[in-house]
Amino acid sequence: MSHHITGVTLDHEAYPTERHYPFCLPIFRQTREIHFESPVTFFVGENGSGKSTLLEAIARAAGIHIWRKSEGLRYQHNPYERELYQHIRLGWADGRVPGSYFGSDIFNDFRRIVDNWAAADPGQLDYFGGRSLITQSHGQSMMSYFRAIYKVRGVHFLDEPETALSPRSQLAFLEILRENTAAGHAQFIIATHSPILLAYEEARIYSFDHTPLAVIDYRQTEHYQVYKRFFLER
């Protein structure tokens, strides 16, 4: 089984507010169900469209721990910012499974945590190829993390993994996806802006630029069209 989460239902009637983010977004008010029919699902859309917000909400609803340091004081605080997960229901194929959450903005926190563990127990680094993630470049440490963590059976969430990856590394990342989905144990739900990652064969692509949320073909994505136009006109 390579798609452990089969679907998501958004409970509109239970939303605590209509004026505050993310509950004010039309896409969360007009989308009722999302179906996962492939081991790899992509969320695409403009910044602020809600794709990363939904990705994190599904991860939280699945019980996945997110390695994030506590936030300091903020000028404006939205008490509803991370409450969406309380108002969605997940469908599981064969019961709840473990998993992981990767966010490009919080990966540095995770690298430091692993280094702190390794200070007391250097054997912790064996899991990541025997090298400190801190001593590697950001992109190299991400690839070490991906190669290690996605061998674990479960559902894995990634928010813009391409951020620090070169095009060559993105192609290598696609091979990691192929290897672990072929093994039949891993499901990936990924928010991305990368036309390279979106080219993954048989992936299901949800566009957050459509309300309600809609499945689109790779060549329909703005990412593919913009890059194609750029290279043809360049």
MARBAMAR-402372 format. One line per field, with one value per residue: residue number from 1; residue in one letter; x, y, z of N, C-alpha, C in turn. Coordinates in steps of 0.001 Angstrom, whole numbers, plus 500000, padded with zeros to 6 digits. Layout:
pos: (NUM; ...);
code: (A; ...);
n.x: (X; ...);
n.y: (Y; ...);
n.z: (Z; ...);
ca.x: (X; ...);
ca.y: (Y; ...);
ca.z: (Z; ...);
c.x: (X; ...);
c.y: (Y; ...);
c.z: (Z; ...);
***
This chain:
pos: (1; 2; 3; 4; 5; 6; 7; 8; 9; 10; 11; 12; 13; 14; 15; 16; 17; 18; 19; 20; 21; 22; 23; 24; 25; 26; 27; 28; 29; 30; 31; 32; 33; 34; 35; 36; 37; 38; 39; 40; 41; 42; 43; 44; 45; 46; 47; 48; 49; 50; 51; 52; 53; 54; 55; 56; 57; 58; 59; 60; 61; 62; 63; 64; 65; 66; 67; 68; 69; 70; 71; 72; 73; 74; 75; 76; 77; 78; 79; 80; 81; 82; 83; 84; 85; 86; 87; 88; 89; 90; 91; 92; 93; 94; 95; 96; 97; 98; 99; 100; 101; 102; 103; 104; 105; 106; 107; 108; 109; 110; 111; 112; 113; 114; 115; 116; 117; 118; 119; 120; 121; 122; 123; 124; 125; 126; 127; 128; 129; 130; 131; 132; 133; 134; 135; 136; 137; 138; 139; 140; 141; 142; 143; 144; 145; 146; 147; 148; 149; 150; 151; 152; 153; 154; 155; 156; 157; 158; 159; 160; 161; 162; 163; 164; 165; 166; 167; 168; 169; 170; 171; 172; 173; 174; 175; 176; 177; 178; 179; 180; 181; 182; 183; 184; 185; 186; 187; 188; 189; 190; 191; 192; 193; 194; 195; 196; 197; 198; 199; 200; 201; 202; 203; 204; 205; 206; 207; 208; 209; 210; 211; 212; 213; 214; 215; 216; 217; 218; 219; 220; 221; 222; 223; 224; 225; 226; 227; 228; 229; 230; 231; 232; 233; 234);
code: (M; S; H; H; I; T; G; V; T; L; D; H; E; A; Y; P; T; E; R; H; Y; P; F; C; L; P; I; F; R; Q; T; R; E; I; H; F; E; S; P; V; T; F; F; V; G; E; N; G; S; G; K; S; T; L; L; E; A; I; A; R; A; A; G; I; H; I; W; R; K; S; E; G; L; R; Y; Q; H; N; P; Y; E; R; E; L; Y; Q; H; I; R; L; G; W; A; D; G; R; V; P; G; S; Y; F; G; S; D; I; F; N; D; F; R; R; I; V; D; N; W; A; A; A; D; P; G; Q; L; D; Y; F; G; G; R; S; L; I; T; Q; S; H; G; Q; S; M; M; S; Y; F; R; A; I; Y; K; V; R; G; V; H; F; L; D; E; P; E; T; A; L; S; P; R; S; Q; L; A; F; L; E; I; L; R; E; N; T; A; A; G; H; A; Q; F; I; I; A; T; H; S; P; I; L; L; A; Y; E; E; A; R; I; Y; S; F; D; H; T; P; L; A; V; I; D; Y; R; Q; T; E; H; Y; Q; V; Y; K; R; F; F; L; E; R);
n.x: (500847; 500730; 499488; 498553; 496901; 493749; 491970; 490689; 488407; 486826; 485378; 483175; 481033; 481837; 483756; 485438; 485361; 484637; 486064; 488778; 492094; 493021; 490435; 488933; 489557; 488330; 488823; 488943; 486406; 484822; 485712; 485098; 485950; 489016; 490799; 493166; 494776; 497103; 500494; 502052; 501315; 500821; 500622; 499880; 500160; 499680; 501615; 500211; 497874; 497005; 498055; 500333; 499361; 497207; 498651; 500204; 498128; 496934; 499054; 499254; 496736; 497140; 498762; 501478; 504621; 505928; 508942; 509511; 510719; 509580; 507613; 508557; 507499; 504883; 503784; 501153; 498792; 497274; 494819; 493661; 495319; 496632; 494643; 493210; 493554; 491966; 489518; 489293; 488863; 490455; 490777; 491797; 493639; 494371; 494400; 496037; 499304; 502846; 504977; 506455; 507363; 508510; 509786; 511061; 511644; 511975; 513911; 516556; 516316; 515799; 518216; 519996; 518943; 519419; 522211; 522703; 521769; 523668; 525964; 525869; 525454; 527071; 526403; 523905; 524198; 524710; 522413; 522041; 523991; 526389; 527525; 527576; 524693; 524875; 527463; 527390; 526442; 523428; 521739; 522977; 522678; 519918; 519426; 520688; 519036; 516579; 517206; 517482; 515142; 512926; 512914; 511427; 508394; 505350; 503524; 504598; 505188; 505954; 507076; 507766; 510343; 512268; 513637; 516397; 517679; 519607; 518930; 519959; 520020; 517323; 516435; 517681; 516261; 513761; 514349; 514608; 511957; 510804; 512090; 511187; 508392; 508046; 508798; 506583; 505842; 505742; 504099; 503710; 503043; 503160; 503927; 504761; 506764; 508171; 508769; 510224; 509971; 507209; 506936; 506940; 506113; 502778; 501899; 499483; 498086; 497052; 495495; 495671; 494922; 492479; 489074; 486411; 489125; 491069; 491936; 494634; 496365; 499873; 500898; 499088; 499717; 500705; 503376; 504730; 503932; 504903; 507704; 508179; 507430; 509303; 511781; 511419; 511198; 513478);
n.y: (498806; 502106; 504537; 505815; 507689; 508244; 510239; 513593; 515409; 518489; 520204; 522397; 523513; 523568; 525511; 528047; 530774; 533264; 535339; 535384; 534340; 530916; 530453; 532209; 531972; 531420; 528939; 527073; 527142; 526349; 523933; 520602; 517873; 516061; 513836; 511232; 509494; 508545; 507582; 509843; 513156; 516459; 519835; 522843; 526356; 529943; 532030; 532377; 531142; 529034; 526477; 525531; 525907; 524078; 521721; 521563; 521423; 518930; 517255; 517735; 516806; 514158; 513449; 513985; 515004; 518293; 519791; 522549; 525571; 527397; 530322; 533782; 536964; 538581; 541243; 541283; 538845; 535937; 534020; 531868; 530814; 528285; 526392; 524930; 522175; 521015; 520888; 519166; 515922; 512804; 510144; 506838; 504219; 501769; 502056; 504327; 505595; 506185; 509066; 511958; 515468; 517919; 521135; 523808; 526130; 525436; 523557; 524088; 524338; 521674; 520481; 521535; 520426; 517673; 517747; 518459; 516167; 514383; 515246; 514088; 511464; 510189; 508210; 508775; 510084; 508154; 507421; 509399; 509097; 509285; 511778; 515082; 517075; 519784; 520419; 520006; 521458; 523398; 522285; 519759; 518598; 518435; 516498; 514286; 513927; 513375; 510933; 509254; 509445; 508760; 506093; 505049; 503516; 505097; 508260; 511126; 514545; 517442; 520741; 522821; 521546; 522018; 524351; 524752; 523179; 522283; 522087; 519565; 518188; 518178; 516394; 514115; 513913; 513203; 510592; 509466; 509625; 507858; 505430; 504895; 504923; 502833; 500759; 500464; 501454; 504131; 507289; 510449; 513846; 516914; 520324; 522592; 524678; 523835; 523021; 520821; 518874; 518578; 517121; 514473; 511160; 509995; 511375; 513079; 516204; 518958; 522018; 525073; 527408; 527235; 527414; 525559; 523476; 521863; 519086; 519034; 518678; 518096; 519751; 521765; 523307; 526454; 526717; 524957; 526144; 528806; 528416; 527025; 528946; 530906; 529662; 529190; 531763; 532994);
n.z: (500000; 498982; 499210; 501954; 503259; 502122; 501582; 502249; 504198; 504462; 507055; 506773; 508191; 510819; 511092; 512924; 512357; 509838; 508934; 509455; 508525; 508166; 507404; 506002; 503348; 500101; 498863; 500909; 501798; 499759; 498876; 499464; 499584; 499180; 497224; 497402; 495125; 494200; 494913; 495027; 495497; 494413; 495540; 494061; 493323; 493587; 495846; 499049; 498410; 499922; 499915; 501390; 503930; 504037; 503628; 505993; 507849; 507236; 507880; 510650; 511459; 510921; 512944; 512801; 513902; 513943; 513557; 514981; 516275; 519157; 518664; 518856; 520223; 518431; 516311; 515352; 516104; 514971; 516152; 514902; 513060; 512857; 513161; 511351; 511057; 512983; 511901; 509804; 508352; 508075; 505730; 506061; 504543; 505674; 508466; 510779; 510112; 510737; 509967; 508344; 508394; 506277; 506077; 504294; 505624; 508254; 508430; 509199; 511962; 512609; 511795; 513697; 516025; 515596; 515580; 518231; 519510; 518529; 519772; 522248; 521565; 519111; 517326; 516361; 513983; 512108; 510876; 509034; 507105; 508417; 508706; 510082; 509753; 509868; 509030; 506351; 503161; 502767; 500792; 500407; 502949; 503076; 501067; 502226; 504411; 503084; 501785; 503958; 505633; 504064; 503696; 505619; 506429; 505708; 505649; 504037; 504283; 502442; 502202; 499742; 498866; 496960; 497426; 498244; 496437; 493634; 490052; 489209; 491648; 492195; 490263; 491269; 493607; 492598; 491886; 494408; 495248; 493355; 493985; 496598; 496443; 494691; 496295; 497760; 500266; 500961; 500982; 499440; 499936; 498561; 498532; 496048; 493819; 491722; 488381; 487629; 489668; 489533; 487238; 487826; 487074; 486816; 489004; 491025; 490595; 492358; 491901; 493499; 492475; 491450; 492329; 493462; 494771; 492263; 490137; 487915; 484751; 484171; 482067; 482126; 484248; 485568; 486082; 484319; 481868; 482037; 482247; 479853; 477952; 478556; 477890; 475162; 474151; 474989);
ca.x: (500000; 501576; 498802; 497974; 495772; 492965; 491218; 490513; 487116; 486835; 484110; 482886; 480058; 482470; 484769; 485190; 485291; 484607; 486807; 490203; 492876; 492788; 489031; 488326; 489908; 487245; 489156; 488632; 484973; 484125; 486225; 484590; 486746; 490224; 491078; 494546; 494709; 498461; 501449; 502636; 500355; 501392; 499798; 500503; 499371; 500398; 501842; 499007; 496680; 496569; 498574; 501184; 498491; 496495; 499651; 500525; 496928; 496775; 500109; 498871; 495602; 497680; 499576; 502895; 505296; 506609; 510075; 509519; 510970; 508480; 507723; 508664; 506377; 504516; 502997; 499770; 498667; 496026; 494605; 493104; 496280; 496981; 493526; 492485; 493642; 490897; 488258; 489368; 488852; 491274; 490432; 492996; 493451; 494510; 494792; 497016; 500717; 503728; 505413; 507367; 507024; 509673; 509549; 512356; 511884; 512256; 514904; 517730; 516035; 515958; 519653; 520614; 518467; 520163; 523588; 522694; 521678; 524925; 526985; 525797; 525446; 527472; 525759; 522700; 524504; 524759; 521139; 522134; 525197; 527582; 528042; 526722; 523924; 525321; 528716; 527103; 525691; 521995; 521204; 523524; 522069; 518551; 519445; 521006; 517797; 515590; 517598; 517316; 513821; 511866; 512933; 510493; 507007; 504449; 503127; 505608; 504736; 507079; 506712; 508768; 511660; 513212; 514178; 517867; 518176; 519928; 518164; 520483; 519564; 515891; 516306; 518044; 515137; 512746; 514738; 514266; 510512; 510536; 512583; 510404; 507024; 508117; 508889; 505211; 505634; 505762; 503212; 504246; 502160; 504210; 503637; 505959; 506740; 509176; 508280; 510966; 509309; 505846; 506981; 506935; 505122; 501594; 501546; 498207; 498395; 495918; 495765; 495030; 494493; 491097; 488156; 487106; 490376; 490863; 493044; 495021; 497463; 501177; 501057; 498164; 500224; 501346; 504819; 505171; 503681; 505804; 509065; 508221; 507404; 510576; 512860; 511182; 511388; 514797);
ca.y: (500000; 503288; 505765; 505498; 508609; 508136; 511455; 514623; 516093; 519757; 520371; 523828; 523944; 523700; 526563; 528978; 532155; 533456; 536557; 535242; 533342; 530538; 530087; 533182; 531684; 530732; 527558; 526213; 527206; 525760; 522571; 519696; 516652; 515897; 512404; 510869; 508259; 508255; 507678; 511187; 514227; 517799; 521025; 523973; 527578; 531154; 532279; 532856; 530428; 528105; 525112; 525156; 525863; 522797; 520663; 521459; 520990; 517483; 516617; 517806; 515901; 512797; 513219; 514102; 516065; 519291; 520311; 524002; 526284; 528261; 531654; 534904; 537887; 539087; 542479; 540856; 537399; 535357; 532803; 530801; 530548; 526865; 525605; 524233; 520722; 520567; 520893; 518259; 514497; 512021; 508755; 505998; 502973; 500601; 502538; 505402; 505223; 507310; 509839; 513068; 516755; 518736; 522501; 524441; 527209; 524922; 522487; 524470; 523977; 520228; 520180; 521856; 519437; 516431; 517975; 518404; 514754; 513723; 515634; 513089; 510124; 510348; 507189; 509336; 510544; 507017; 507423; 510399; 508877; 509409; 513144; 516108; 517834; 521176; 520611; 519918; 522600; 523249; 521331; 518431; 518056; 518062; 515227; 513243; 513735; 512708; 509540; 508477; 509435; 508222; 504636; 504692; 503348; 506112; 509351; 512171; 515848; 518327; 522082; 523431; 520918; 522456; 525668; 524777; 522110; 522589; 521230; 518192; 517588; 517926; 515137; 513059; 513795; 512414; 509180; 509044; 509381; 506637; 504265; 504594; 504563; 501497; 499798; 500259; 501782; 505565; 508217; 511803; 514974; 517914; 521655; 522939; 525583; 523324; 522247; 519552; 517921; 518343; 516204; 513084; 510358; 509476; 512179; 513802; 517606; 519790; 523436; 525982; 528584; 526953; 527299; 524744; 522823; 521045; 518292; 519489; 517976; 518763; 520811; 522845; 524112; 527710; 526505; 524401; 527090; 529954; 527998; 526702; 530208; 531587; 529029; 529371; 533162; 533450);
ca.z: (500000; 498899; 499590; 503258; 503399; 500896; 501317; 503275; 504178; 505186; 507763; 506696; 509187; 512142; 511097; 514035; 511896; 508393; 508618; 509715; 507788; 506762; 507169; 505092; 501955; 499385; 498510; 502057; 502031; 498624; 498648; 500500; 499685; 498372; 497142; 497091; 494349; 493728; 496027; 495032; 495227; 494484; 495695; 493373; 493350; 493953; 497264; 499716; 497936; 500963; 499738; 502523; 505102; 504033; 503804; 507416; 508566; 507051; 508669; 512066; 511658; 510857; 514139; 512467; 514646; 513129; 514322; 514864; 517517; 519572; 518099; 519770; 520195; 517113; 516357; 515228; 516280; 514495; 516956; 514076; 511990; 512738; 513676; 510288; 511219; 513872; 511163; 508663; 508679; 507155; 505461; 506055; 503801; 506551; 509791; 510873; 509986; 511067; 508815; 508607; 507787; 505919; 505646; 504016; 506581; 509596; 508359; 509985; 513354; 512720; 511710; 514992; 516999; 515350; 516021; 519697; 519864; 518175; 520746; 523321; 520969; 517709; 516506; 515751; 512628; 511190; 510162; 507969; 506326; 509249; 508717; 510658; 508778; 509952; 508300; 504920; 502639; 503012; 499826; 500679; 504168; 502728; 500348; 503217; 505169; 502232; 501541; 505184; 506261; 503225; 503764; 506684; 505980; 506215; 504773; 504201; 503814; 502119; 501793; 498866; 499063; 495931; 497756; 498263; 495570; 492238; 489130; 489258; 492907; 492071; 489524; 492212; 494532; 491908; 491994; 495772; 495236; 492577; 494729; 497793; 496070; 494092; 497396; 498232; 501677; 501219; 500290; 499505; 499638; 498395; 497999; 495294; 492669; 490796; 487233; 487565; 490563; 489053; 486100; 488296; 486365; 487499; 490172; 490985; 490851; 492757; 491718; 494439; 491721; 491071; 493455; 494457; 494404; 491066; 489610; 486574; 484096; 484287; 481061; 482447; 485361; 485187; 486193; 483033; 480789; 482164; 481909; 478429; 477214; 478791; 477129; 473740; 473772; 475413);
c.x: (500878; 500806; 497971; 496783; 495014; 492195; 491132; 489127; 487212; 485441; 483770; 482024; 480685; 483520; 484438; 485014; 485193; 485514; 488315; 490822; 493107; 491327; 488320; 488609; 488772; 487546; 488845; 487142; 484193; 484633; 485755; 485501; 487945; 490560; 492535; 494537; 496051; 499391; 502137; 501569; 501053; 500299; 500534; 499577; 500226; 500638; 500574; 497742; 496176; 497181; 499441; 500371; 497752; 497466; 499956; 499323; 496721; 497820; 499752; 497709; 496049; 498562; 501062; 503510; 506032; 507694; 510176; 509784; 509761; 508711; 507872; 507417; 506137; 503651; 501508; 499721; 497292; 495785; 494094; 494108; 496552; 495877; 492806; 492472; 492525; 489571; 488351; 489381; 489640; 490691; 491713; 492699; 493457; 495018; 495904; 498443; 501568; 504115; 506329; 506855; 508316; 509201; 510887; 512684; 512247; 513353; 516161; 517542; 516266; 517434; 520339; 520204; 519246; 521605; 523692; 522601; 523028; 526055; 527023; 525896; 525778; 526836; 524483; 522945; 524588; 523511; 521181; 523454; 526477; 528174; 527041; 525979; 524360; 526557; 528541; 526409; 524206; 521393; 521685; 522861; 520616; 518512; 519786; 519772; 516776; 515927; 517348; 515852; 512761; 511953; 511932; 509081; 506140; 504111; 504009; 505146; 505953; 506548; 507891; 510177; 512698; 513988; 515695; 518475; 518445; 519036; 518637; 520013; 518069; 515623; 516656; 516924; 513994; 513066; 514438; 512768; 510195; 510915; 511644; 508927; 506991; 508197; 507526; 504943; 505453; 504744; 503765; 503171; 503046; 503627; 504895; 505679; 507638; 508560; 509017; 510280; 507909; 505792; 506972; 505785; 503995; 501256; 500181; 498500; 497108; 496307; 494960; 494672; 493095; 490264; 486827; 488369; 490147; 492125; 493354; 496168; 498748; 501297; 500069; 498689; 500875; 502861; 505379; 505053; 504634; 507224; 509183; 508278; 508725; 511679; 512668; 511479; 512775; 515775);
c.y: (501237; 504599; 505466; 506396; 508612; 509406; 512367; 515228; 517350; 520004; 521857; 524314; 524193; 524808; 527608; 530433; 532184; 534603; 536390; 534124; 532130; 530303; 531052; 532867; 530932; 529264; 526594; 526227; 526497; 524373; 521685; 518482; 516699; 514410; 512180; 509503; 507883; 508318; 509035; 512198; 515564; 518834; 522172; 525177; 528757; 531226; 532872; 532141; 529395; 526724; 524665; 525049; 524537; 521645; 520462; 520976; 519485; 516739; 516615; 516867; 514442; 512471; 513297; 515261; 516993; 519947; 521824; 524623; 527150; 529669; 532710; 535780; 538374; 540325; 542177; 539339; 536952; 534055; 531626; 530261; 529067; 525949; 524786; 522729; 520175; 520414; 520117; 516826; 513749; 510628; 507948; 504687; 501762; 501031; 503576; 504865; 506419; 508080; 510973; 514324; 517509; 520108; 523183; 525511; 526705; 523855; 522826; 524151; 522481; 519846; 520439; 520860; 518133; 516590; 517942; 516964; 514072; 514088; 514643; 511674; 510238; 509325; 507674; 509727; 509406; 506975; 508362; 510303; 509112; 510801; 514092; 516847; 519298; 521411; 520473; 521203; 522335; 522198; 519914; 517797; 517668; 516721; 514071; 512904; 512959; 511232; 508668; 508331; 508745; 506723; 504126; 504600; 504451; 507152; 510553; 513456; 516737; 519666; 522721; 522854; 521399; 523710; 525733; 523723; 522630; 521748; 519780; 517480; 517326; 516641; 513947; 512834; 512998; 510923; 508631; 508762; 508069; 505387; 503894; 504353; 503173; 500416; 499573; 500675; 503270; 506312; 509621; 512814; 516212; 519223; 522156; 523998; 525040; 522562; 520931; 518509; 517577; 517346; 514737; 512314; 509910; 510237; 512828; 515243; 518364; 521256; 524269; 527311; 528386; 526830; 526740; 524097; 521855; 520282; 518791; 518630; 518784; 519935; 521954; 523747; 525378; 527560; 525979; 525443; 528278; 529573; 527678; 527976; 530939; 530993; 529194; 530793; 533684; 533435);
c.z: (500000; 498998; 500836; 503574; 502080; 500577; 502520; 503098; 505029; 505755; 507839; 507851; 510559; 512201; 512170; 513602; 510376; 507963; 508721; 508876; 508695; 506407; 506233; 503625; 501262; 499102; 499654; 502386; 500919; 498247; 499790; 500689; 498747; 498399; 496733; 496422; 493761; 494939; 496095; 494627; 495382; 494706; 495002; 493451; 493755; 495454; 497879; 499304; 498933; 500887; 500910; 503805; 505174; 504244; 505284; 508219; 508439; 507877; 510153; 512368; 511647; 512063; 513884; 513243; 513690; 513982; 514130; 516234; 517861; 519041; 519188; 519676; 518769; 517271; 516272; 515311; 515814; 515246; 516144; 513065; 511772; 513249; 512614; 510506; 512107; 513134; 509859; 509172; 507625; 506962; 505330; 505340; 504724; 507920; 509720; 510801; 510423; 509811; 509222; 507920; 507533; 505478; 505436; 505046; 507964; 509599; 509157; 511455; 513565; 512684; 513049; 516063; 516848; 515819; 517543; 520183; 519652; 519136; 521899; 522786; 519487; 516771; 515843; 514296; 511615; 510316; 508956; 507206; 507088; 509321; 509358; 509556; 508751; 509097; 506787; 504458; 502878; 502076; 500068; 501903; 503913; 502015; 501281; 504033; 504336; 502039; 502767; 505575; 505406; 503029; 504790; 506120; 506566; 505173; 505080; 503522; 503570; 501621; 501056; 499074; 498062; 496312; 497684; 497348; 494163; 491337; 489140; 490524; 492883; 491295; 490412; 493225; 493897; 491972; 493378; 495861; 494520; 493371; 495870; 497510; 495435; 495159; 498051; 499653; 501947; 500362; 500494; 499117; 499688; 497858; 497297; 494240; 491554; 489625; 487068; 488437; 490051; 487897; 486518; 487643; 487298; 488782; 489949; 491407; 491169; 492628; 492708; 493775; 491159; 492342; 492944; 493878; 493248; 490703; 488201; 486051; 484235; 483322; 481247; 483554; 484834; 485196; 484871; 481928; 480839; 481763; 480423; 477595; 477341; 477915; 475619; 473288; 474096; 474231);
***
